[in-house]
Amino acid sequence: MKNYLQHHEWQIVEEGFHPDHNRISESVFSLGNGRMGQRANFEEFYSGDTHQGSYVAGVYYPDKTRVGWWKNGYPEYFAKVLNAPSWIGIWIQIGNFELDLAHCRVERFRRTLDMKRGLLLRSFIAHLPDGRTLEVQAERFCSMADGELGAISYTLKPLDFTAHFTITLPVDADVENKDSNYQEKFWDPVYHESQPGWAIVSAQTKKTFFHVCTGMEYTLHVGGESVRGRVSTNSREKYADNVVQVEVTQGAELVIHKYGAVLSSENHPKEFLVNLCRTKLANATATGYEALRKKHEAVWAKKWEECDITIEGDVAAQQGIRFNIFQLTQTYTGEDERLNIGPKGFTGEKYGGSTYWDTEAYCLPFFLSTANPKVARNLLVYRYKHLQRAIENAAKLGFTQGAALYPMVTMNGEECHNEWEITFEEIHRNGAIAYAIFDYVRYTGDDRYLPEFGLEVLIGISRFWSQRINWSADKQKYVMLGVTGPNEYENNVNNNWYTNVMAVWTLEFTQSVLDFVKQQHSIRYEEIVQKTSFREAEETARWADIRLRMYYPEDKTRGVFLQQDGFLDKELLTVNNLRPEDRPLNQKWSWDRILRSCFIKQADVLQGMYFLEDRFDLDTLKRNFDFYEPMTVHESSLSPCVHVILASRLGYQQKAYEMYLRTSRLDLDDYNNDTEDGCHITSMAGTWMSVVKGFGGMRVTDGKLSFRPYIPDRWTSYSFRLEFRNRVIRAIISRTGTQIKLESGEPLEVLVNGKIHLITA
């Protein structure tokens, strides 16, 4: 754990310069707006440890899969989110010295992420190598009011000297990914131009031919007066800049306003990008920095009204939940159904920036409850539009007749993950997508989604399960062989309990949806039967037989479900047996040692019991929780939130609070020693669930909102807001009791601790 960031209700604060933690800070202080984003790199040149990162939504590169032995069905590429052209640079030369914090004595360094307003601020005093002293203040944002704009205000103040400043203001597309092979670069030049006052560079990705046009424009003020300075320009392949010389007297302030525009061919015709970029920059400069910032701040004010969670009495907990909500909100706005939620968002390149099962399993509940229903609907429609690709993915593995295997990792519906045990074995992702359809309809009441989109997806997934499961003559049961569950510390196992349970649950749910659509939307049902060549009697008969005779591993002596066949052959130790220097296991142990150990990255059994909690009584949940949690190292970012929810249900309040801090401060405190690679965006939705579903006990029961709230010992109160079926509800839980308020919409019945209450606006 790292503890160098200060606790604050609305801000993330780094007081003092920490070069050894700079990559962590670059991740934590990242900015985005749903269309683009950037790590918190310095504007000025920095020769110390850094990872430059700018990213554009939907733009990727299909890097060729490289393996020693090719296996049939292997994905041909691994999709990488691309490090995109950068516009933020403001490089400062003073005489013979460049402002570079790696070669200056730095005082009063302060970096702040103002989450309430969506601003990144930084200030410091730099003692140059020749002894002169310079004060710097920087502020920037990626506009939430215009997803193609960003802006910087950068102030220089020479404290004890007068000098000519040489300021380079670049746009640079000559960038490379951290994970590129052999320093390969993924951008080809298209256009570059630089004129006094502005510069534009357009580049295209290799193979995929996305065009991204990046430009900058700027203004300078000294002592409050506009100045132009002496300007020269440079332009070459993938690069353009302005170089400005300005004299600044001792104590005067030089203020640079730099505007950046980033446009992609995903949203505009390629041939219009340069002119559109030029126009956008001119309009931004004419509007001015302060006005642009006010528009941006107004959007954030509205966002916080919709999704804020307040916690009184525990600043660390309050900061944690707001940081998670902030990163989620600036990563995905729900305005473009072509986009989804990458596990690192705009904070880094690890995992390729692609779509994982995390969206359906963890992110959907957050957007269901905090945004317009169309946002969550768009997340599901995204998968519907990829159904044909999911069928193609299954066909590559030998499945037939419309069986659909959704990808573990994707940019466009096609599987693009190149680790065998994940690509081919971690098939539980199909169950998460089916469950998301169920969860969406249960929460919104929008059962129109089922005939419109949902049933086709469920048929494809159920066909896959039906073919993937086989009959065991030895067990006289159906079994599922050679899989990997959510716990990736066990690969290629037989009869993973979670995967088996979710497969059978999907068959059951699909049957219920078939019955509903057939009865309520008969014409649409016939259309789907024709479109999918659905053989109702034959296919549903096999599904029914599987449901009746599926095998589930179980230890009846302990009264627990087993992660998979053979789990009890492991040496059953607890996390308390591990030395601190062994953690995290995935960075300290060999993979062989991890696979043979009992230690769990995230508990498969508990994941299943979280999804299907209505099917298990408290005694069963308690036995399984008590058995598995002590063996769980929580080295999956997705693990702690599920434990918060289940521990809360069991009354394990101290354990729930411990797990809440772990999930909410996972990146802020760098629990898993990997924040430098980017923040864990998708798991952040689990932090929201920890408060609302864990401490608040929120569920949907028979179409009604239900709450079983309690308050952690360190808190004096907490509150959250929910959108539910055209109503807005606020829950306030304090030491004196629970208030459930209807802020807008028709009167609504809710359950609190099992009792029905009618609430009115």
Secondary structure as UniProt FT lines:
FT   STRAND          5..6
FT   STRAND          11..15
FT   HELIX           19..21
FT   HELIX           22..28
FT   STRAND          31..32
FT   STRAND          36..38
FT   STRAND          54..56
FT   TURN            57..58
FT   STRAND          60..64
FT   TURN            72..73
FT   STRAND          77..81
FT   STRAND          91..94
FT   TURN            95..96
FT   STRAND          97..98
FT   HELIX           101..103
FT   STRAND          105..114
FT   TURN            115..118
FT   STRAND          119..127
FT   TURN            129..130
FT   STRAND          133..142
FT   TURN            147..148
FT   STRAND          149..158
FT   STRAND          163..172
FT   TURN            178..179
FT   HELIX           181..183
FT   STRAND          187..195
FT   TURN            196..197
FT   STRAND          198..205
FT   TURN            206..208
FT   STRAND          211..222
FT   TURN            223..224
FT   STRAND          225..227
FT   STRAND          230..236
FT   TURN            237..238
FT   STRAND          239..248
FT   TURN            250..251
FT   STRAND          254..264
FT   TURN            265..267
FT   HELIX           270..272
FT   HELIX           273..287
FT   HELIX           289..307
FT   STRAND          309..312
FT   HELIX           315..331
FT   TURN            337..338
FT   TURN            343..346
FT   HELIX           350..353
FT   HELIX           359..363
FT   HELIX           364..370
FT   HELIX           373..384
FT   TURN            385..386
FT   HELIX           387..396
FT   TURN            397..398
FT   TURN            401..402
FT   HELIX           420..423
FT   TURN            424..425
FT   TURN            427..428
FT   HELIX           429..444
FT   TURN            447..448
FT   HELIX           450..454
FT   HELIX           455..468
FT   STRAND          470..472
FT   TURN            473..476
FT   STRAND          477..479
FT   TURN            488..489
FT   HELIX           497..520
FT   HELIX           522..532
FT   HELIX           536..549
FT   STRAND          554..555
FT   TURN            556..559
FT   STRAND          560..561
FT   TURN            565..566
FT   HELIX           567..569
FT   HELIX           575..577
FT   HELIX           580..582
FT   HELIX           585..588
FT   HELIX           591..596
FT   HELIX           604..611
FT   HELIX           613..615
FT   HELIX           618..628
FT   HELIX           629..631
FT   TURN            637..638
FT   HELIX           639..650
FT   HELIX           653..664
FT   TURN            665..672
FT   HELIX           675..677
FT   HELIX           681..689
FT   HELIX           690..695
FT   STRAND          699..701
FT   TURN            702..703
FT   STRAND          704..707
FT   TURN            713..714
FT   STRAND          717..724
FT   TURN            725..726
FT   STRAND          727..734
FT   TURN            735..736
FT   STRAND          737..744
FT   STRAND          748..752
FT   TURN            753..754
FT   STRAND          755..759
//
